[in-house]
Amino acid sequence: MEDPTLIPTRPLLKALAKECKPNPPWIVGVPMCSSLAAELIQFAKFLDLCADEKLKVDRLYDSVHSIVKEIWKDTTLQKMGPTAAGIISPKESVLHVYLTHSDDVPAEVQTKLRELAVAKDFQVEFFSDYRGVPCVMFTEARSADRVVVRYGPSAMKAKISAERLDEGIAQKPNTRAVLVALEALMRQNKMLDDTGSNPLAVCGEALAVMLLSITASYDGEVPDAGRLLMDFLVTFGFQNFFDHVKHSVSPKGMADNTDKIHKDAQLSVLDISDPTANLTPKVDKVPLVVAVFNYCYNAVSQFEQVDNSQRRAQSALSTIIGGETYWSRVLQLYGQKVSPCYDVVRQKAHNLAQLR
């Protein structure tokens, strides 16, 4: 018997949430996490690409690579920014790369890239990122997945930072889990620049550097994911720990405050590749970002202190990240037969199918 096809309509998602109550979507089919640290690891695992999604991303890389090689035959695509840090969203993925061997930019390069892209069912958009590096964003027409490509003689500016983000975050499961949660939190509050094209929002690379500034502040080993998240929130959510008016965020650590280098910017996050440059030169509404981090620190702290019978949230992480957005992910994993979501939803599929 074939599994029923479940379309993620709003009534069906609400019914699914009710069926799985009291678990938030990232804890469907697994025991309730005993700590914030364990829940952060589980949340990251829940959003990790499954086998089919990895193949889709690989095909996306290959397609874009084939386009840019028509102009720079020796070029390669190198991960950078949040992608180098191990962050790839399973839904409408945004991949960040820079090109090697692309110093010679031919005349009318934008026209040529557009023609090549359209022939392979991609839309393109051109802009300069937070480093001032020229970018072309390829958006696949069918999936809406995007690849942001830095090219030209300044593209290699990202290299040093990319290597540090890979080493310090992508290869450290606890640290990466915290960045996954922070990106979700910033996206939920519409404060994250996914593509590097919105200078008023905090880009993923700047958020990653802010996290690295915390990991570099410990004398010994980096603590578990729960402690790391709380240290991040308390540092950037309270002015007496970090004053964005007076100080810059340094990837070397926050144990000693760094006098603000970019006085004309609301937020100064120093670039790993060039410590004199700012990754957030035009970001605005920084007090609102601070307020969100402040609220999140207090919300998680209060959850930990309240008795189980008096808790209003389902889990520590769900006090700051709403679960409604992620029930569709549960259905995605069901459709791709990825356990444990597949097993749980399959048991409830008959009832849920009536809501199609």
C-alpha angles and dihedrals in degrees: 000000000000120000113255115255108242118200113205098240117160095252091049093049091049090050091049091052090051092049091052096043130169093025121085113230096265091058097050109134096004131089116272108270115255095213143021089250092057091046093052090053090049092048091053091047090051090056096042114117114261121220095272092047092050090053090050091052091047090053090049091053091048093050094050092043090054090053098050092043088065086069103027105030096187097044126121131196113241123190117243142168116009091351090059087049090058099258117138119152114223091218119062091345121215114205121192119206140158126212126238120212094021099119094117106072111191123221115272090016091155092056092049093048091048093052092048092047096049090052088060096043097260129132117215136209127185127211143133119257131222090284092051091249116147112250138188117200115207114202117192108227096216102046103019087229112150138210117196109204124195113205141171133055093311096051091093089066086091096058101089093043092047092054091050093048091050093049098040101039116009092051094044109073095196094050093044091051090056092050090050089055094044092051090050090049094049092045091049089055093045092242099116126096101212097183107032090245099103108072093185094066131063111266121224093247092055090050089051091050090050088055092047089053088061095046089050091055097069119096093213134017121337109262126236121297094262095055091043092054092048091048089052093050095046092047097050097029098058124058094212089064098041125008108196090196093060106026144051125223106246123198086215090072144278099249088103118032116243114221110245111268098186103054094173094058126082090219128025116198110172118230114239090215093051117016091197092061128083122224091199105043097147103025112136135188090047092153087061091052089050090049091053092052090046092051092047093052091051094044094053092042092052092047090055091050098048123088116252093248092057099046115116097190124070094232142351094267094045089063087074106020117057115228098209093084092055103052088084087059088058089056091047090056090046090053090050091046094240114159141259091023091047093053094047097046092044089060090053097035096102092058093041093048090064088068095057 
